[in-house]
């Protein structure tokens, strides 16, 4: 039986055999890198469910797979997974046992006569509960969740990408008095890189840069960087050359850059 894990492993194996990196797929499809990693790990639960099929189709096209076959395989797995859930949610109703005429005992009749008000109150409450349930059910049926086209997904992910003009990109920065920002960090890419920048232990910004791009950030005390393909960019702090943060293809996490780097030979 094919599982989501084996399905994801097939996608990853094809990508590796064709020597295509996740960064390349992210750059061409504009799908967030963490979603591509989850797709290859078979961790479909963290993916936005409305876009799962669109992500699979774009991934398959990027690595040269037959999109119709891949989507068909995913639909088959998804259908098999839902079958047990539907059976558990819809147990067969037991046939009601209808007592034969004359089986109502005298004590039961006596109880009904003595507690007529209580029985009537219980019936009224039951009718009210059924009415509320029907109203809630009708309202839920009337609420339809429309699937957003994949083009809208691209536009949402495009916010993490720099613009394509050759001029330097104006990057967002934390608003603070100009006199307080004593550190200026400049970056120039030589390859595609993904990175996050945390300014003064506050706001964290996420980027996906293609080659030959520049960025600049200012801070009062420090920057904390996490990036993939650490050798794909070089940095300067207040005009001092810091070089690359690691080798090409490597991932570095929580690298802190502060005024101490200015005094380091």
CORTAZI-V942272 format. One record per backbone hydrogen bond with DSSP energy under -0.5 kcal/mol. NH is the residue of the N-H (numbers start at 1). CO is the residue of the C=O. If there is no record, write none. Layout:
nh:NH co:CO
nh:NH co:CO
//
This chain:
nh:7 co:3
nh:8 co:4
nh:9 co:5
nh:10 co:6
nh:11 co:7
nh:12 co:8
nh:13 co:9
nh:14 co:10
nh:15 co:11
nh:16 co:12
nh:17 co:13
nh:18 co:14
nh:19 co:16
nh:20 co:15
nh:25 co:21
nh:26 co:22
nh:27 co:23
nh:28 co:24
nh:29 co:25
nh:30 co:26
nh:35 co:32
nh:36 co:32
nh:37 co:33
nh:38 co:34
nh:39 co:35
nh:40 co:36
nh:41 co:37
nh:42 co:38
nh:42 co:39
nh:43 co:38
nh:44 co:42
nh:46 co:43
nh:47 co:44
nh:49 co:47
nh:51 co:48
nh:52 co:49
nh:55 co:51
nh:56 co:52
nh:57 co:53
nh:58 co:54
nh:59 co:55
nh:60 co:56
nh:61 co:57
nh:62 co:58
nh:63 co:59
nh:64 co:60
nh:64 co:61
nh:65 co:60
nh:67 co:65
nh:70 co:66
nh:71 co:67
nh:72 co:68
nh:73 co:69
nh:74 co:70
nh:75 co:71
nh:76 co:72
nh:77 co:73
nh:78 co:74
nh:79 co:75
nh:80 co:76
nh:81 co:77
nh:82 co:78
nh:83 co:79
nh:84 co:80
nh:85 co:81
nh:86 co:82
nh:87 co:83
nh:88 co:84
nh:89 co:85
nh:90 co:86
nh:98 co:96
nh:99 co:97
nh:103 co:100
nh:109 co:105
nh:110 co:106
nh:111 co:107
nh:112 co:108
nh:113 co:109
nh:114 co:110
nh:115 co:111
nh:116 co:113
nh:119 co:115
nh:120 co:116
nh:121 co:117
nh:122 co:118
nh:123 co:119
nh:124 co:120
nh:125 co:121
nh:126 co:122
nh:127 co:123
nh:128 co:124
nh:129 co:125
nh:130 co:126
nh:131 co:127
nh:132 co:128
nh:133 co:129
nh:134 co:130
nh:135 co:131
nh:136 co:132
nh:137 co:133
nh:138 co:134
nh:139 co:135
nh:140 co:136
nh:141 co:137
nh:142 co:138
nh:143 co:139
nh:143 co:140
nh:144 co:142
nh:146 co:144
nh:152 co:149
nh:153 co:149
nh:154 co:150
nh:155 co:151
nh:156 co:152
nh:157 co:153
nh:158 co:154
nh:159 co:156
nh:160 co:157
nh:161 co:158
nh:162 co:208
nh:169 co:214
nh:171 co:169
nh:180 co:177
nh:181 co:177
nh:181 co:178
nh:182 co:180
nh:183 co:219
nh:185 co:217
nh:186 co:184
nh:186 co:236
nh:187 co:215
nh:188 co:234
nh:189 co:213
nh:190 co:232
nh:191 co:232
nh:193 co:209
nh:194 co:228
nh:195 co:207
nh:196 co:226
nh:197 co:205
nh:198 co:224
nh:199 co:197
nh:199 co:203
nh:200 co:198
nh:200 co:222
nh:202 co:199
nh:205 co:197
nh:207 co:195
nh:208 co:160
nh:209 co:193
nh:212 co:189
nh:215 co:187
nh:217 co:185
nh:219 co:183
nh:223 co:257
nh:224 co:198
nh:225 co:255
nh:226 co:196
nh:227 co:252
nh:228 co:194
nh:230 co:250
nh:231 co:247
nh:232 co:229
nh:233 co:230
nh:234 co:188
nh:235 co:243
nh:236 co:186
nh:237 co:240
nh:238 co:184
nh:238 co:236
nh:240 co:237
nh:242 co:235
nh:243 co:235
nh:245 co:230
nh:246 co:230
nh:250 co:247
nh:252 co:227
nh:255 co:225
nh:256 co:254
nh:257 co:223
nh:259 co:221
nh:261 co:258
nh:262 co:259
nh:263 co:259
nh:263 co:260
nh:264 co:260
//
